[in-house]
Amino acid sequence: MKRMVFFSLVISFLIVLSCRMKANSWWIEPEIPVLVSDADWGQIARPLKDVFERVIRTPQDERLFVLKPVGTEDTRNTRAQYLILAASLESKGPVGNLVRNMLQNPDVRRQVESGERFHFVRRDLWARDQLVLILTAKDTETLRMRLETGGRLLFDLINDDLNARLEKELFARGEQKKESQELIRTYGWSIRLQQDFFTAQALPREGMVWFRRTHPERWIFVRWIPETDTVGVFFRDWVVRERDRIGKAYYGGDRVAEPYLFSYRGEFLGRPAQITTGLWENEEKVAGGPFKNYTFYDSVTETLFMLDIACFAPDRDKLSYMRRLDIIAHSFRTLFEQDR
């Protein structure tokens, strides 16, 4: 018995030691290296890019992720925070051999050959805080077809993991906890704010609070209407009219630009919501940029809420800022949800 305990402790120690010996992972936002042979990349590049390289107008075209095919020659690629391995069971070359070695379990191999599974996730495989997504199938043509039909899940795997990591990083650097507590006491709702945000306007009678951060300019406003008849508000036209009204009253004439406007019924923190994305513009200030708007009804407080994020960062990529603003928006809580 003592010997078994001793060996268990030794194994645990070796596992911890091996993790500590691994180098830290690295990431250059928004790149994702793809370990893949040239032959396989020629067949799967289009469907794989369709999955991850989603284009958002900000107003220039920006992609949520950028795939970068790489080989095994540079070992630095294996330490990427997000890494995709793509090869079929028939693929030749070092990447094909690598994937086959990872699938030596007979049951797992059978699942791949039958088409039951085509993706696997390995964490901390070659570096700390790493997520490796392994894509495989019995042959490259089957892998291509699986990417065309099952891509949404793959995108969510990496996108959700990235948002969770960024949420920890954002608030680890400093959070205005007293401000969030004051919002709950005053308005019955709160959001988490980084240190550099400040309240630009607080208008409780109008039901609006505007939070702002500079260098570059980015902001989020919360609009609420108690005891609202929600008939007709969950439509694009109402959201645009209300946002334009707020822009005219408090933002010096900002308005929604019709091109690239997209509005749909979705979900926000477990509630049905009208989600609207697009561009805002201000002709007088010769300014504009991306925005995202969540409009939803909270049945517990019987209140209609509108959360809106936007930024103005000319000559810069804006998706990075918008992603972080979206994380802040998703920290929204009402008085009855503080423990969520």
Secondary structure as the mmCIF struct_conf table of DSSP 4:
data_model
#
loop_
_struct_conf.conf_type_id
_struct_conf.id
_struct_conf.beg_label_comp_id
_struct_conf.beg_label_asym_id
_struct_conf.beg_label_seq_id
_struct_conf.end_label_comp_id
_struct_conf.end_label_asym_id
_struct_conf.end_label_seq_id
HELX_RH_AL_P HELX_RH_AL_P1 LYS A 2 MET A 21
BEND BEND1 LYS A 22 LYS A 22
HELX_LH_PP_P HELX_LH_PP_P1 ALA A 23 ALA A 23
STRN STRN1 ASN A 24 ASN A 24
HELX_LH_PP_P HELX_LH_PP_P2 SER A 25 SER A 25
STRN STRN2 TRP A 26 TRP A 26
TURN_TY1_P TURN_TY1_P1 GLU A 29 PRO A 30
STRN STRN3 GLU A 31 LEU A 35
HELX_RH_AL_P HELX_RH_AL_P2 ASP A 38 PHE A 52
STRN STRN4 VAL A 55 ARG A 57
BEND BEND2 THR A 58 GLN A 60
STRN STRN5 ASP A 61 ARG A 63
BEND BEND3 LEU A 64 LEU A 64
STRN STRN6 VAL A 66 VAL A 70
BEND BEND4 THR A 72 GLU A 73
HELX_RH_3T_P HELX_RH_3T_P1 THR A 75 ARG A 79
STRN STRN7 ALA A 80 ALA A 80
BEND BEND5 GLN A 81 GLN A 81
STRN STRN8 TYR A 82 ALA A 86
TURN_TY1_P TURN_TY1_P2 LEU A 89 GLU A 90
HELX_RH_AL_P HELX_RH_AL_P3 GLY A 93 MET A 102
TURN_TY1_P TURN_TY1_P3 LEU A 103 LEU A 103
BEND BEND6 ASN A 105 ASN A 105
HELX_RH_AL_P HELX_RH_AL_P4 PRO A 106 SER A 114
TURN_TY1_P TURN_TY1_P4 GLY A 115 GLY A 115
BEND BEND7 GLU A 116 GLU A 116
STRN STRN9 HIS A 119 ARG A 123
BEND BEND8 ASP A 124 ALA A 127
STRN STRN10 ARG A 128 ARG A 128
TURN_TY1_P TURN_TY1_P5 ASP A 129 ASP A 129
STRN STRN11 LEU A 131 LEU A 135
BEND BEND9 LYS A 138 ASP A 139
HELX_RH_AL_P HELX_RH_AL_P5 THR A 140 THR A 149
BEND BEND10 GLY A 150 GLY A 150
HELX_RH_AL_P HELX_RH_AL_P6 GLY A 151 ALA A 172
TURN_TY1_P TURN_TY1_P6 ARG A 173 ARG A 173
STRN STRN12 GLU A 175 GLU A 175
HELX_RH_AL_P HELX_RH_AL_P7 LYS A 177 TYR A 187
BEND BEND11 GLY A 188 GLY A 188
STRN STRN13 TRP A 189 SER A 190
STRN STRN14 GLN A 194 GLN A 194
TURN_TY1_P TURN_TY1_P7 GLN A 195 ASP A 196
STRN STRN15 PHE A 198 LEU A 203
TURN_TY1_P TURN_TY1_P8 PRO A 204 GLY A 207
STRN STRN16 MET A 208 ARG A 213
TURN_TY1_P TURN_TY1_P9 THR A 214 PRO A 216
STRN STRN17 GLU A 217 PRO A 226
BEND BEND12 GLU A 227 GLU A 227
TURN_TY1_P TURN_TY1_P10 VAL A 231 VAL A 233
BEND BEND13 PHE A 234 PHE A 235
HELX_RH_AL_P HELX_RH_AL_P8 ARG A 236 TYR A 250
BEND BEND14 TYR A 251 GLY A 253
STRN STRN18 ARG A 255 PHE A 268
TURN_TY1_P TURN_TY1_P11 LEU A 269 GLY A 270
STRN STRN19 ARG A 271 ASN A 282
TURN_TY1_P TURN_TY1_P12 GLU A 283 VAL A 286
STRN STRN20 ALA A 287 ASP A 298
TURN_TY1_P TURN_TY1_P13 SER A 299 GLU A 302
STRN STRN21 THR A 303 PHE A 312
TURN_TY1_P TURN_TY1_P14 PRO A 314 ASP A 315
BEND BEND15 ARG A 316 ARG A 316
HELX_RH_AL_P HELX_RH_AL_P9 LEU A 319 ALA A 329
TURN_TY1_P TURN_TY1_P15 HIS A 330 SER A 331
STRN STRN22 ARG A 333 THR A 334
HELX_RH_3T_P HELX_RH_3T_P2 LEU A 335 GLU A 337
TURN_TY1_P TURN_TY1_P16 GLN A 338 ASP A 339
#
